[in-house]
Amino acid sequence: MAAHQNKALPACLDTTQNAHNNEIMKVPLFPLDVVLFPGTPLPLHIFEERYKEMIGECLADQSPFGVVRAQREGLAVIGCMARIVRVLHEYDDQRLDILCVGNDRFEIELLDNSRDFLQAEVDFFSDDGQESTRHMREECVALHFEVLELAGMEHQPSHIDLDMPIAFQLAWALPADLGFKQQLLGLRSDEERTRRLCDFYQTMLPKLRTGAHTSKVAQGNGHIM
């Protein structure tokens, strides 16, 4: 399911109530070919005039903006708010390099294209399912680092607190397609996210292990070193 940019948001207050009595707010949107997770970093280079305007307002108001994945068929329904941590560099032509961090997740209710940059009424949500156990997190972390090592990737993140949910933190460094990351973003159970990650790693590892074994044999001229 995707939200489409040709839906116009009717004139209304910035804050309304939906049928479930949850607060809906209007936020500026930045469609990108990325999936942002809560608590993970996002560096951005701002060069388009409409986004210079949007980020300028966010900086002035110290307010966040929504990041949503841009897909071929439209926008993903689930996105994540981005809080600007700092301006890394400001150019003479008002282009900006900024560092953001993911915050609350949201679901798009209605789109508003009345300004140069896209806005949307969004419904914020958080987890309402079970948290993963420490044992499940330990297993997931072990699989995660084995995948990164066999794939020749950097061992990120460096610090992991196993007493807290870790799925988003691990998924940020995950060598996976954006479709899978988008699914993880929308899940409302830490237990299910962690289990999905474990399943993903278990699917990847046989091929990675085979590739690593073949490489060792080749380096040893046919003999395992």
C-alpha positions in Angstrom: 0.0 0.0 0.0 1.3 3.5 -0.9 0.3 7.0 -0.4 0.1 9.0 -3.6 1.2 12.6 -4.0 -1.9 13.6 -5.9 -4.0 13.5 -2.8 -4.7 17.0 -1.5 -5.1 17.8 2.1 -8.2 19.9 2.8 -7.8 23.1 4.8 -7.9 22.4 8.5 -6.1 22.9 11.7 -2.6 21.5 12.1 -3.8 19.1 14.8 -6.9 17.0 14.6 -8.3 13.8 16.0 -8.9 10.6 14.1 -11.5 8.0 14.7 -9.3 6.2 17.3 -8.9 9.5 19.2 -5.1 9.6 18.4 -3.5 13.0 17.7 -2.9 13.7 14.1 -0.4 16.4 13.2 0.6 18.1 10.0 4.4 17.8 9.3 6.7 18.6 6.4 7.8 15.6 4.4 11.1 14.7 2.8 10.6 11.8 0.4 14.0 9.9 0.0 15.2 6.6 -1.3 16.0 5.5 2.3 14.3 4.0 5.3 15.0 5.9 8.5 14.8 4.1 11.8 14.2 5.7 15.3 17.5 6.5 17.0 19.7 6.1 13.8 21.7 8.8 12.1 20.9 10.4 8.7 23.3 12.8 7.1 21.7 15.0 4.3 22.9 17.4 1.7 20.2 20.0 1.1 20.4 21.6 -2.3 16.9 21.9 -3.8 15.2 25.3 -3.2 12.0 23.7 -1.7 14.0 21.7 0.8 16.2 24.7 1.7 13.0 26.4 2.6 11.7 23.4 4.6 14.9 22.8 6.5 15.2 26.6 7.1 11.8 26.6 8.8 12.7 23.5 10.8 15.9 25.1 12.0 14.1 28.3 13.0 11.4 26.5 14.9 13.6 23.7 16.2 11.1 21.3 14.8 11.5 17.9 13.1 10.4 16.8 9.6 9.1 13.5 8.3 11.3 11.1 6.2 9.3 8.7 4.0 10.6 6.3 1.5 9.9 7.3 -2.1 8.8 4.3 -4.2 8.1 3.9 -7.9 4.4 3.5 -7.1 4.2 6.4 -4.7 5.2 7.1 -1.1 5.4 4.5 1.6 2.6 4.9 4.2 4.9 4.5 7.2 7.7 7.0 7.8 10.0 8.3 10.6 10.5 11.8 12.0 14.0 13.3 11.7 15.4 15.7 14.2 18.2 17.9 13.1 21.1 17.4 15.4 23.5 19.9 13.9 24.4 21.9 10.7 27.6 20.4 9.5 28.3 23.0 6.8 26.5 26.0 5.3 27.5 27.0 1.7 27.4 30.5 0.2 24.4 29.6 -1.9 22.4 28.4 1.2 23.0 24.7 0.5 23.4 22.8 3.8 25.0 19.6 5.1 23.0 18.5 8.1 23.1 15.6 10.5 19.7 14.2 11.6 18.6 11.4 13.9 15.4 9.3 13.6 12.7 9.9 16.1 9.0 8.9 16.2 7.3 6.7 13.6 4.2 7.8 11.8 1.5 6.7 9.4 0.4 9.1 6.6 -3.3 9.9 6.7 -3.5 12.7 4.1 -1.1 14.5 1.8 -1.0 18.3 1.3 0.8 19.7 -1.8 -0.3 23.3 -1.2 3.3 24.4 -0.6 6.5 24.0 -2.6 7.5 21.0 -0.3 5.1 18.2 0.5 3.3 18.1 3.8 1.1 15.4 5.4 -1.3 14.8 8.2 0.3 11.9 10.1 -0.7 9.7 12.9 2.2 8.9 15.3 2.4 5.4 16.7 4.7 3.3 18.9 5.1 -0.4 19.8 2.1 -2.1 21.3 3.4 -5.7 21.1 5.8 -7.9 23.1 9.4 -7.0 23.7 12.1 -9.5 22.7 13.9 -11.4 25.4 17.6 -10.9 26.2 18.3 -14.4 24.8 16.7 -13.5 21.5 18.7 -10.2 21.3 22.0 -12.0 22.1 21.2 -14.5 19.3 20.3 -11.7 16.9 23.5 -9.7 17.6 25.7 -12.8 17.1 24.1 -13.5 13.7 24.3 -9.8 12.8 28.0 -9.6 13.3 28.7 -12.9 11.6 26.8 -11.6 8.5 28.8 -8.3 8.6 32.1 -10.1 8.9 31.4 -12.6 6.1 30.0 -9.8 3.9 33.2 -7.8 4.5 31.3 -4.9 6.1 32.3 -2.7 9.0 31.2 -3.9 12.4 28.6 -1.4 13.3 27.1 -0.4 15.6 30.0 -0.4 18.2 27.9 -0.2 21.3 24.8 -2.4 21.9 22.7 -2.4 25.1 21.1 -5.9 25.3 18.8 -4.7 28.0 17.0 -2.5 25.4 15.4 -3.2 22.1 18.1 -3.5 19.4 16.3 -4.3 16.2 16.3 -0.8 14.7 19.9 -0.3 15.7 21.0 -3.5 13.9 18.7 -3.0 10.9 20.4 0.4 10.3 23.6 -1.4 9.3 21.8 -4.3 7.7 22.8 -5.4 4.1 19.2 -5.7 3.0 16.9 -4.2 0.4 14.8 -1.2 1.4 11.6 -3.3 1.1 12.6 -5.4 4.0 13.7 -2.4 6.0 10.3 -0.8 5.3 8.6 -3.8 6.7 10.6 -3.7 9.9 9.8 0.0 10.3 6.1 -0.7 10.3 6.1 -3.6 12.8 4.7 -2.7 16.2 6.3 -5.5 18.1 10.0 -5.5 19.1 9.8 -9.3 19.5 8.5 -9.7 15.9 11.1 -7.3 14.5 13.9 -9.2 16.3 12.6 -12.5 15.0 12.3 -11.2 11.5 16.0 -10.1 11.7 17.1 -13.5 13.0 15.2 -15.2 10.1 16.8 -12.8 7.6 20.3 -13.6 8.9 19.6 -17.3 8.9 18.6 -17.0 5.3 21.7 -15.1 4.3 24.4 -17.0 6.2 24.5 -20.3 4.3 25.5 -18.5 1.1 27.9 -16.3 2.9 29.5 -19.2 4.7 29.8 -21.1 1.4 31.4 -18.1 -0.2 33.9 -17.7 2.6 34.8 -21.4 2.5 35.4 -21.2 -1.3 37.6 -18.2 -0.9 39.7 -19.9 1.8 40.2 -23.0 -0.5 41.2 -20.7 -3.4 43.7 -18.9 -1.3 45.2 -22.2 -0.1 45.6 -23.6 -3.7 42.9 -26.2 -3.1 43.8 -26.9 0.6 41.9 -25.5 3.5 44.2 -23.2 5.5 
